[in-house]
Amino acid sequence: MAYSSGPDLLVLHALRLKGFASADTVTAVSGLPPGVVDENLAALADDELVTHREGRVTGWALTAAGREHHRRLVQTEVDDTGMRAEVDAAYRRFLALNGELLALCTAWQVRERPGADPVPNDHHDRAHDGRVIARLDGVHDNVRPICGDLAAALARFGHYEPRLSGAHERVHRGELEWLTRPLIDSYHTVWFELHEDLLLTLGRQRSAEQEVTS
């Protein structure tokens, strides 16, 4: 059975992934009930691990102490559960797909022209968009079992497959923004978050990923 993280780690982890978030967003990302999120945010604020900001945009963020505390909790969890090898293997499989996902997102946003500068993709060429979506289908078919293996190791990874599948379905329904648009749960947004989650869990840096794939 997958290991279930404690609520304090889940709240800290949601804020670490989002950077700055409302309590509702923390609830959505963590999967915890709203009351549990509110209780943990209050307790973490008392310990000066999180801070609440008021203003034009209101929300929560980690303090410097909170970021360090989160780093220790995540590293302790993956080692104490004995799941580091499983997460690392999934991460390496994910990286093998990452280049293709980024390339197809670029092809979705801009059109290359021989001997000329690229231009924004206006999505009038259905054949081109169909080829990009076919590439997305291939990536999605391959990432779903990776998400499943991660969720089987640590339960907190369990929300990625439904979110990726939801975005994938919306792209197929013609909702074009659900492939690359930021600030919504587009395919690229969720993919980027999963990538960051893997890096945080394993204590790795993006700058060192060439060493992993070489």
N, C-alpha and C positions, 0 to 999 in steps of 0.2 A: 504494500500500500504506500502511496506517495506521502512524503512527509509534509505536514501542514505547519507553516510558519506561525509564530505568535503574532498577535495583533499589533504589538508595538513595532515589530520589524516590518510588517505589511504597511503600516501607516508611514513609517520612515522611508520605506522603499518606494512607495507611490510618489512621495514628495521628491525623492532623489531622481526618479525617472522624469517627472514633469517639471522639476525646477521650481515652479510656483503654481499653486493650485488651490481651488476652492475645496471646502469640505465635501461637496457633492462629487467633485472629480476624484478626490481621495477615496471616497466610497466606491465609485465605479471601478477604479483601478485595483483597489485592494480586495474587493469582493466582500468586505465586512458590512454589517448593518450600520446605518447612519448613527445610531446611538453609541455604538462601540467606537466608531471613528471619532465622534465628538469627545468621548471620555478620554481616549488615548491622546488626542491633540491637546486637550487641556493638561493632562499629566506631563506630556512631553514639553509643553510650554513652561510648566512649573520647573522642570529640570533644565530649562534653557537650551533644549535641543531643537526646538522649532520656534518660529516667531510668526505672529499674525500681523499683516500689513493692512492698513486702512488707506483709502484714497479712491482715485478713479477706478482702479481695479483692486478688489479686496481678495485676500487669500493667505495661504500658508506657505512657508518655505523653511528649509533646514538652516540652522545656524552652522558656523564652522565646527562647533563641537558636535552638532547633530550629524554632519557629514562624516566625521571621524567615527562617531559611535555606530552609525549605520555601516560603515566599512567593516568595522570589527564584527558586528553581528552577522553580516552576510558571509564573511570569511569563516567565522566559527561554525555557522550553520552548514555550509557545504562540506566542511571537513568532518564535523561531528556526525553528520548523517551518512558519511561515507559515499557521497554522491558526486564528488569532484570528477572522477573518471567518466561517469555517465554524462555529466554536463559538458565536460571538455570534448568528448566524442561528438556530442550533438552540435557544439559550437563549430567544430571543424567541418562538419557536414553543412552547416548553415553558411559558413564562409565560402564554401565551394559554389553556392548559389548566389552569393551576394553581388558579384560582378555582373551577372546576367540581369538581376533585378534592377540594379542601378542603370545598366545600359538600356533596358527597355523603358524605364521611366524617362530617360533622356529622349529616346525616340518618340515617346508619347508627347513630350513637350515641344520639341523642335524638329524641323525637317532639314536634313542635309541636302545640299544642292551641289552638283559637280561644278567646280570652278567658281563657286560663289559662297558667300557667307550663309550660315544656317538661318532659317526663318522660323518664327513660332508656328507650331502645328495648329491650324485652324479647324482640324477634325472634319474637313469636307471630303477628304479622301478616305472613304470607308474601307477600301482594300488595305491601305496602309495601317489604319487603326485596327483592322481585323488581324493583321499579321502581328501587331504588338500584343493584342489580347491573347492570341494563340501562344505567344512566348510567355505571357503571364500565366496562362493555364499550366504550362509545363513547370514553371517555378512553383506554382501553388501545389501541384500534385506532389512535388518533391519535398516541400517544406512542411506539409501537414504531418507526415510521420515523425519528423524531427520535433515538432511541437508536441506530439503525443508522447514521445520518449522523454522529453523534458518534464511534461506534466506528471508522468509516471514516477519521476525521480523527486521533484519538488512541486507540490500542488500549486504554488503561486504562479507557475508558468501556464496554468490551465486556461487562462483567459485569452491567450494569443491566437489559438486556432480558430475559435469562434469569431474573433474580431477580424482576422485576415479573411476568413470565409465570407463574412458579412460584406466586407469591402469588395471582394472578388465578385460576389453575386450582384452587387449594385453596379459595378462596371459593366457586367454582362447585360444589365437591364437598361443600359444607355446613360447611366448617371456618370458622366465622364470625369467629374471632379473627384470621384472616389478612388482614382488610381494614385494621384500625386498631390492633391491639394493639402497644404499644411493646415493646422488648427482644427481639423476634423479627423475622425478615425479612418482616414484613407489608407489604402494598402501600404503606401510608402511610409506614412506616419507610424503605423503599427509595426512595420518591418524595422524601422529605425529604433523604435522603443525596445523591441525584442533584442536587437543587436546590442544596444546599450545595456540591457539587463544581463545578457551573457557576459559582457565585459566586466560589469560590476561584480557579478557572482564569482567569476574566476580571478578577479583582481588583475585584469589585463588592460593594456592601453591600445587604442587604435593604431598608434604609431608603430607598434611592434607586430602588427598583424602580417606583414610581409614575411616575417620569420616563420609564422605558422603555416602559411600557404606555400612557401618555397620548398 
